[in-house]
Amino acid sequence: MPSKINEITLDHPWQWIGQGWNDFKRAPLLSVAYGMIFFMASILLTALIFFSDLFFLVPPLAAGFFLVAPILAVFLYDTSRRLKKGETPSFAETCRSCKDNPFNLSVMGVILMLVLIFWMMIANLVFAIFFSNAVLTFENFLPTLFLSGNSPVFLAAGILSGGIIALGVFSMTVISIPMLIDRDVNVLQAISTSYHAVMKNPRPLLLWAALIVMFVALGFLTFYIGFVISMPVIGYATWHAYRDLVAGETGA
């Protein structure tokens, strides 16, 4: 059974951002270290794609980042959890957070990877429908996707299909992964609770989703440099979202 869900207001997502920023300032070195991991991983993946002539993977992978990011931020959730307890978190301690409910965290990771694979298939299918003979390269990337005759319909189809998948994943993961490291629950209970949180608070959590998209988009627009700050802040804020949304006893 899902846990009891608290009702929140449109002010709460802004409060979560503020609390996330406060946690960033309370553990600046650890926060920057995790932010640098996101930054360097993004740079390395982009370089691999670019030099392997797999440039056609850039658009779906960029969108797919939103699908797998919740599981990648598990260490950030634990950092906020420890700060809430009054502890001074360390890199080693937060890395051990995967030992909290490891089986169910692994199952959630597999689920999100399967969703990512499904999204990549859908994205490539949509691209093939509208650009059957095109091969994306660095030179023709922008003209093909944004300036050709098929661009408006292609972008609409891509945004619609990606948006539906992203909304489903957001409903599954908005609080489920912090819940898995904080409580003795299984994947189905955590996902069910996350879904009920979205159903009970659709407007505040849609605002929260929009804020996440905005912060991640800023990271992309700054050539990933923005991830150094934005990813830790979002991760910490997600922990506070979980704390405000789910009623009852917690491990913190």
C-alpha positions in Angstrom: 0.0 0.0 0.0 1.2 3.5 -0.8 2.1 5.8 2.2 -0.1 8.7 3.1 0.5 11.7 0.9 0.5 15.3 2.2 -1.1 18.1 0.2 1.2 20.8 -0.8 1.0 24.3 -2.5 2.6 26.0 -5.5 5.0 27.6 -3.0 6.6 24.3 -2.1 8.7 23.7 -5.3 10.3 27.1 -4.8 11.0 26.2 -1.2 12.6 22.9 -2.3 15.0 24.8 -4.5 15.9 27.1 -1.7 16.4 24.2 0.7 18.5 22.4 -2.0 20.7 25.5 -2.4 21.1 25.7 1.4 22.3 22.1 1.4 24.7 22.9 -1.4 26.2 25.7 0.8 26.4 23.4 3.8 28.4 20.8 1.9 30.1 22.9 -0.8 33.1 20.6 -1.5 31.0 17.4 -1.7 28.4 19.2 -3.8 30.9 20.5 -6.3 32.5 17.0 -6.4 29.2 15.4 -7.4 28.5 18.2 -9.8 31.8 17.7 -11.5 31.0 14.0 -11.9 27.9 15.0 -13.9 29.9 17.5 -15.8 32.7 15.2 -16.7 30.4 12.3 -17.6 28.5 14.5 -19.9 31.7 15.8 -21.6 33.0 12.2 -22.0 29.8 10.9 -23.4 29.5 13.7 -25.9 33.0 13.3 -27.0 32.5 9.5 -27.5 29.4 10.1 -29.6 31.1 12.9 -31.6 34.3 11.0 -32.4 32.4 7.7 -33.1 30.2 9.3 -35.8 27.1 8.6 -33.7 25.9 12.1 -33.8 22.3 11.0 -34.5 22.2 9.7 -30.9 22.7 13.2 -29.4 19.0 14.4 -29.5 17.5 11.2 -27.9 20.2 10.9 -25.4 19.9 14.5 -24.3 16.2 13.9 -23.8 16.8 10.5 -22.2 19.0 12.2 -19.5 15.7 13.2 -17.8 14.7 9.6 -17.6 17.7 8.2 -15.8 18.8 11.2 -13.8 16.7 10.2 -10.7 18.7 7.1 -10.1 22.0 8.8 -10.8 21.2 11.3 -7.9 20.9 8.7 -5.2 24.1 9.9 -3.5 22.7 13.5 -3.4 19.5 12.3 -1.7 21.7 10.7 1.0 23.7 13.8 1.4 20.6 15.8 2.2 19.4 13.0 4.5 22.6 13.2 6.5 22.6 17.0 6.6 19.0 16.7 8.0 20.3 14.5 10.8 23.0 17.1 11.6 25.8 14.9 10.3 28.7 16.0 8.1 28.4 13.9 5.0 31.5 12.5 3.3 32.0 11.1 -0.2 32.6 7.6 1.1 29.5 7.7 3.3 27.1 8.9 0.7 28.5 6.3 -1.8 27.5 3.6 0.7 23.9 4.8 0.4 23.4 2.2 -2.3 23.6 -0.4 0.4 20.3 0.9 1.8 17.7 -1.3 0.1 20.2 -2.4 -2.7 17.9 -4.9 -4.4 15.0 -2.5 -4.9 17.4 0.3 -6.0 18.8 -2.1 -8.5 15.4 -3.0 -9.8 14.5 0.7 -10.2 17.7 1.2 -12.1 16.9 -1.6 -14.5 13.4 -0.2 -15.0 14.7 3.2 -15.9 17.3 1.7 -18.2 14.6 -0.3 -20.0 12.5 2.9 -20.3 15.6 4.7 -21.8 16.0 1.9 -24.3 12.3 2.1 -25.2 12.6 5.9 -25.6 15.7 5.5 -27.9 13.7 3.1 -30.1 10.7 5.5 -30.3 13.0 8.5 -31.0 14.8 6.7 -33.8 11.5 5.5 -35.2 10.1 9.1 -35.3 13.3 10.3 -36.9 13.2 7.6 -39.5 9.6 8.4 -40.4 10.3 12.0 -41.2 14.0 11.8 -42.4 14.3 8.3 -43.9 17.4 9.1 -46.0 19.1 11.5 -43.7 22.2 10.9 -41.6 22.8 13.4 -38.8 26.3 14.9 -38.7 27.8 17.9 -37.0 27.4 20.0 -40.1 23.7 19.2 -40.9 22.4 18.7 -37.4 20.6 22.1 -36.9 19.5 22.5 -40.6 18.0 19.0 -40.7 16.2 19.0 -37.4 15.1 22.7 -37.2 15.1 24.2 -40.7 13.9 21.6 -43.1 10.3 21.2 -44.4 9.6 18.3 -42.1 11.0 20.0 -39.0 7.7 21.4 -37.5 5.8 18.0 -37.7 8.9 16.1 -36.6 9.5 18.3 -33.6 5.8 18.1 -32.6 5.9 14.3 -32.8 9.1 14.1 -30.9 8.0 16.4 -28.1 4.6 14.6 -27.8 6.1 11.1 -27.6 9.0 12.2 -25.4 6.7 14.2 -23.2 4.3 11.3 -22.6 7.2 9.0 -21.6 8.9 11.7 -19.4 5.6 12.4 -17.6 5.2 8.7 -16.9 8.8 8.4 -15.6 8.4 11.6 -13.5 5.2 10.2 -11.9 7.1 7.0 -11.1 10.3 8.6 -9.7 9.4 12.0 -8.3 9.9 10.7 -4.7 10.3 6.9 -5.1 14.1 6.7 -5.1 14.6 8.9 -2.0 11.9 6.7 -0.4 13.8 3.5 -1.2 16.9 4.7 0.6 14.9 6.0 3.6 12.3 3.4 4.3 11.9 -0.4 4.2 9.7 -0.5 1.1 9.8 -2.3 -2.2 9.8 -0.8 -5.7 6.1 -1.2 -6.3 5.3 0.5 -3.0 7.6 3.4 -3.8 6.4 3.8 -7.3 2.7 3.7 -6.1 3.4 6.3 -3.5 5.1 8.5 -6.1 2.2 8.2 -8.5 -0.3 9.0 -5.8 1.8 12.1 -4.8 1.4 13.4 -8.4 -2.3 12.6 -8.6 -2.9 14.4 -5.3 -0.7 17.4 -6.1 -0.8 17.8 -9.9 -0.2 21.5 -10.2 2.7 21.9 -7.7 4.4 18.8 -9.1 4.0 19.9 -12.7 5.6 23.2 -11.6 8.4 21.1 -10.0 8.8 19.1 -13.2 9.1 22.4 -15.1 11.7 23.7 -12.7 13.8 20.5 -13.1 13.6 20.9 -16.9 14.7 24.5 -16.7 17.7 23.7 -14.5 18.8 20.8 -16.7 18.3 22.9 -19.8 20.5 25.6 -18.3 23.1 22.9 -17.8 23.0 21.9 -21.5 23.0 25.5 -22.7 26.2 26.2 -20.6 27.9 23.2 -22.2 27.4 21.2 -19.0 29.1 23.7 -16.8 25.8 24.5 -15.1 25.5 20.9 -14.0 28.2 21.5 -11.4 25.6 23.6 -9.4 22.2 22.6 -10.9 22.4 18.8 -10.5 23.3 18.9 -6.7 20.7 21.5 -6.0 18.0 19.5 -7.8 19.1 16.3 -6.1 19.0 17.9 -2.7 15.6 19.6 -3.5 14.2 16.2 -4.5 15.0 14.9 -1.0 13.1 17.8 0.6 10.2 17.2 -1.8 10.0 13.6 -0.6 10.1 14.8 3.0 7.2 17.2 2.5 5.1 14.9 0.4 5.2 11.6 2.2 3.7 11.4 5.7 4.7 9.1 8.5 7.9 7.8 10.1 11.1 8.0 8.1 14.7 6.8 8.6 15.9 10.4 9.0 
